[in-house]
Amino acid sequence: MVGIAWWAGNIPFLVMSIANAALSLTSVLTEIIRKKDAATFSEEQPSHTHEPQVEDEKTWIHHQVELLATAPSNANAHTSMFAASQPFTSFMPAQLTSPDWRSILRYWLRDSSFLPDGSVQLTPAVDLRVPLGSTLLYPTAQLDELTVDLGQHGPHVLIAGTTGSGKSVLLQSWCASLALRNSPERVQFIFLDFKGGATFNDLKHLPHARGCVSDLSIAHAKRALRAIEEELHRREQLVAHHHVSQITQLSSPPAHLIIVVDEFTALKNQLPDYVQRLTRIASQGRSLGMHLILATQSPLGQLSTDMRANLSLLVCLRLRDSMQSTDLVGVPDTAHLPSVPGLGIVEYGQGPQLFHAPHLDSCAAVVHHCSLAAQFMENTPVQELFSAPLPRNIPWGVPSTSLSLPPTPLSVPSSSLDLSTTVHQLALGLQDSGTALLPACVDLTHGNIAIVGGHGRGKTNLLTLLRTQYEEARSSQENPEITTADDSSAFTVRWRDDADQLLDPTNSDALIIREELHNPKLRTVMCLTSAKYVRRAEQFATVIYFPTGEPTSDALAGLSRPAVQEWEAADYTCPGRAVLMTGAQQLTVQCYRMDETARSKVLSSSPSPSFESNADSAQRSKQPRCAPRSELHAMSP
């Protein structure tokens, strides 16, 4: 009984002991199975001596950047080679590995045909591929060449990078590569340098260049942006006229126009009202053959939504802020790149890729050989899309070769007859269309001319200039009278300086002058200091007005605000800077300047019977009313 009672009392303890032993055995067996599975898994995995296993491409890129930044010598051979910069020519096609002008010419003509007359017919195909440099392939880290296509991966590019990251060198190599691959008939450039003007010092001499401006001349930069917008509108009209959807569908399409901007943020800050013109190109340029390459140090917050949506090729060099890096290329690692120019990450819809841009040894040599190849083709040189602003001084009678004038369709005449197609058409100076400089003339057959402006603005100089041309033209013709196609329309020209009193209604001769202005047989050219009594439509067909900058006075003269919208403060005091008003058109002009010797020679010569100064008119105003009328008619030659 005692034994049974003992077993009955210890059964719970025996059960607990057996359960604990079972749990211990289960744990031991589980650990044995886990270790066996781990050993089996490790045997099935390939061994990696250089690269650890990574979860995804972004983590792999981060690891590669760490190797480049901390211990590139400990990396594998491919990564070490990637860290070393390669020459620009090593990434060019085989025909251009040594780019002299002959190899460049052969490459330009690779798909062309020769016409019976000996001229070359270029194919419209354009090669917009650019070797961005070397890259490391994921996940093997094999070294390879990275090529991007501005047409396929673009059409627009954003390049971001801090100072010293290699933006300018990348821009130069990019443009040089496109120039080597395409003739000026296929690809053309406009350079906007808002970092001081040094980036494109060599590239602006390319035969492909249609203009280069910098932030050193904001007025010049405004003209460039206006001209770019006009070119966009011209191409829109061209596509609509031929009923095609893209300009490449034309039989003879215009060249692809690539607008390269160095430091876009500075452009936006200095010309905020003009950035919208570039936004239009970003949204419409693909079908019109216009491309943007924008470089900036700090892209975050500088691009509008519309602009950013159309920048599909994103190149990110070293940045100081990982947030900007993530915003552009999806990874923060460009903020951790070593201080090696040209290292960066590119993203164009296929995931981020590491790259190292090549170095361009001599941009000037590329430009030189491209220029020689273009000269050999004997094609018409590429015309600049815009001119520099109006010069402030254009001497009359000086050959154009001795002047430093902006490019313009007009050469400064060496004699007064270079611009006078007929005796009644007189050269005035240069007129500004907003983007180009053109010859400015006045035509006496259209009617009387008023020259209105304050003292020291160049009224007398202009009157003397016009009169000199008139006298020389008359002396060179057998008939001293100025005639039109109809001999019955012959008229006589009268020149009047300081003639304000003659138009004053309180002057006794005002009625006589008014009749003279309405006489179809007379043409009067007079200088006035005020436009108070000038009636444009009624009395004067042409008014040359020197604005004062005072809104009320300028409005009374009939000056519209858009005509002087781009004027600077110095323009209102510049001698010869005026607005030519003919009908509803108002254009800024810069009048030719006659030197003192030429002016003195004209003014000291025997006075023409049809020339009066203010002193002459004042003397006449003291005579009886009938005398001036007879005197006026007696002045006809």
Secondary structure as UniProt FT lines:
FT   HELIX           2..44
FT   HELIX           57..70
FT   HELIX           72..74
FT   HELIX           77..83
FT   HELIX           88..91
FT   HELIX           94..96
FT   HELIX           101..108
FT   TURN            109..111
FT   STRAND          113..114
FT   TURN            116..117
FT   STRAND          120..121
FT   STRAND          129..136
FT   TURN            138..140
FT   STRAND          143..149
FT   TURN            150..153
FT   STRAND          157..160
FT   TURN            163..164
FT   HELIX           167..181
FT   TURN            184..186
FT   STRAND          187..193
FT   TURN            199..202
FT   HELIX           203..205
FT   TURN            207..208
FT   STRAND          209..214
FT   TURN            215..216
FT   HELIX           218..241
FT   TURN            242..243
FT   HELIX           247..249
FT   STRAND          256..262
FT   HELIX           264..270
FT   HELIX           272..274
FT   HELIX           275..288
FT   STRAND          290..296
FT   TURN            300..302
FT   HELIX           305..309
FT   STRAND          313..317
FT   HELIX           322..329
FT   HELIX           333..336
FT   TURN            341..342
FT   STRAND          343..347
FT   STRAND          353..356
FT   HELIX           363..377
FT   TURN            396..397
FT   HELIX           400..402
FT   TURN            416..417
FT   TURN            423..424
FT   STRAND          425..432
FT   STRAND          437..443
FT   HELIX           444..446
FT   STRAND          449..452
FT   TURN            455..456
FT   HELIX           459..475
FT   HELIX           487..489
FT   STRAND          491..496
FT   HELIX           500..503
FT   TURN            505..506
FT   TURN            508..509
FT   HELIX           510..517
FT   TURN            520..521
FT   STRAND          522..528
FT   TURN            532..533
FT   HELIX           536..539
FT   STRAND          542..545
FT   HELIX           551..556
FT   TURN            557..558
FT   HELIX           561..564
FT   TURN            565..566
FT   HELIX           569..573
FT   TURN            575..576
FT   STRAND          577..582
FT   TURN            583..584
FT   STRAND          585..591
FT   HELIX           596..604
FT   TURN            609..610
FT   STRAND          611..612
FT   HELIX           614..621
FT   HELIX           626..634
//
